Amino acid sequence: MAAGSRGVNYHWNWGILLEPSPDGQGTYLDMLLGGLRWTIVTALCAWVVALVFGSAIGVLRTLQSRTAQWVAGAYVELFRNIPLLVQLFLWFFVVPELLPREWGIWIKQLRYGAFYTAVVAIGLYMSSRVATQVSAGISALPKGQRMAGTAIGLTPAQTYRYILLPMAYRIVLPPLTSEFLNTIKNTSVALTIGLMELTGAARSMQEFSFQVFEAFTAATVIYLLLNAIVTFGMRALERRLAVPGFNAAR
């Protein structure tokens, strides 16, 4: 009965979004949009980290060297099998304590320390997934392409740069789209270290206004719109870059 009573007595107030927020920076809607900006910036920066490290590890997984394959495999298993929240806490709370004292103090005093930590933690976590996709794309290419690069005098690095990776990216663009969407959603865990991204802004709005349903419903709609825009944009890119015979576009 108590739960039912709370549901009946809850006062919906969508006008709360247009009321001034306690931080004096505008309305509650402005607060959510500010959180959205942090979400987008964090996701984009983390995605750059994921692509750079993921591509490098993906290449190592396809080399003939057993050592390179072992290193790449260990990297993927390390970052893929430790929960993102644990990794985030390790980077934010533990790593500064393991560094020399001056470095640790400098990191702790960074103005946007939570943002940098979120970018590194989410980027490295997602890089293990990107590495799997990139290595799968390279392995899916005909062996003749690698041999052709060698035949025309390209070094292994040049073969990957000019032949294998451009083709592999176009083949695995659909799963990379899903990983980018996951990166956007994973930014929500950054609220645990103080980053006021979209979920953090919604939680702050709920704590100040006590309108929990309005706060998180608005955040949900914003997430859906953002992901829809990304999805439509990436689908258009997939069609444009589709490789005939490789079914890159769906």
Phi, psi and omega in degrees: 000323182297317180297319179296322180295320179297321180295319181291322186276355181291132183257107177291138180209085180290342177293346179301331181297334182259004178274152181299138178273156183296339182282354177073015182257018181126209181269176175296327177295321176298324177298316179294320179292327173296319175296323177299319179298318177295323178298313182295313181296316180297316181296316181295314180295318178296325180292325176297315177300316181297318181293317182295306182289321180296320179294317180298315180291323177299320177295316180301325181292341182256001178285163180282342182291126177294324179297315179298318179295321180294315179300314180296318179297318179295320179299312181298314182294324181295307186280337181278331188261355174261125181307144182302319182298321178295316179298320180298316179293323179298314180294324187276319187257325189266311185304315179300331180283338181272344181278165173306149189306316182296318179295317180299317179296318180299317180295317181296333184266002178300137183297318181248044183301320180296322179295312180298319179297316180297319180298313181294311184296311181292320180298314180291322177299314181286337180297329178294326179284321177296320180301319179297318180292316182295316180296324177294320178295318178295317181294335181283345181284147176300141181297337180298333180291319177295318180293325179295321177298319178294321183296328181267010172091014179281145173285164177305319179297318179292325178297317178293318186291317189260341185240300191286309184295316178303320178289319182297318179300319182291327180288318186264015180301319178302310178293331176294328175299315178297321180292325177294319176297321177296324178298317178301314182291327181291343178296342182297334181288345183292346177297337182290343177247012172100006178280125183272063174281193189300313179295320177296321178294321178295320179294319178297319178298319180295321181290326181280320188258342184065016176260074188294319183291319179296318182298310185279336173292317178298318179296321179298315179298319180295317176301316181297317179295317180298313180293326177295318178298315179297316182298312180297320179296317180289327177296320178296320178294320178300316180296323181290324184259010183302136179262116180305129178093350181249358177054046180286328181263141180251000000 
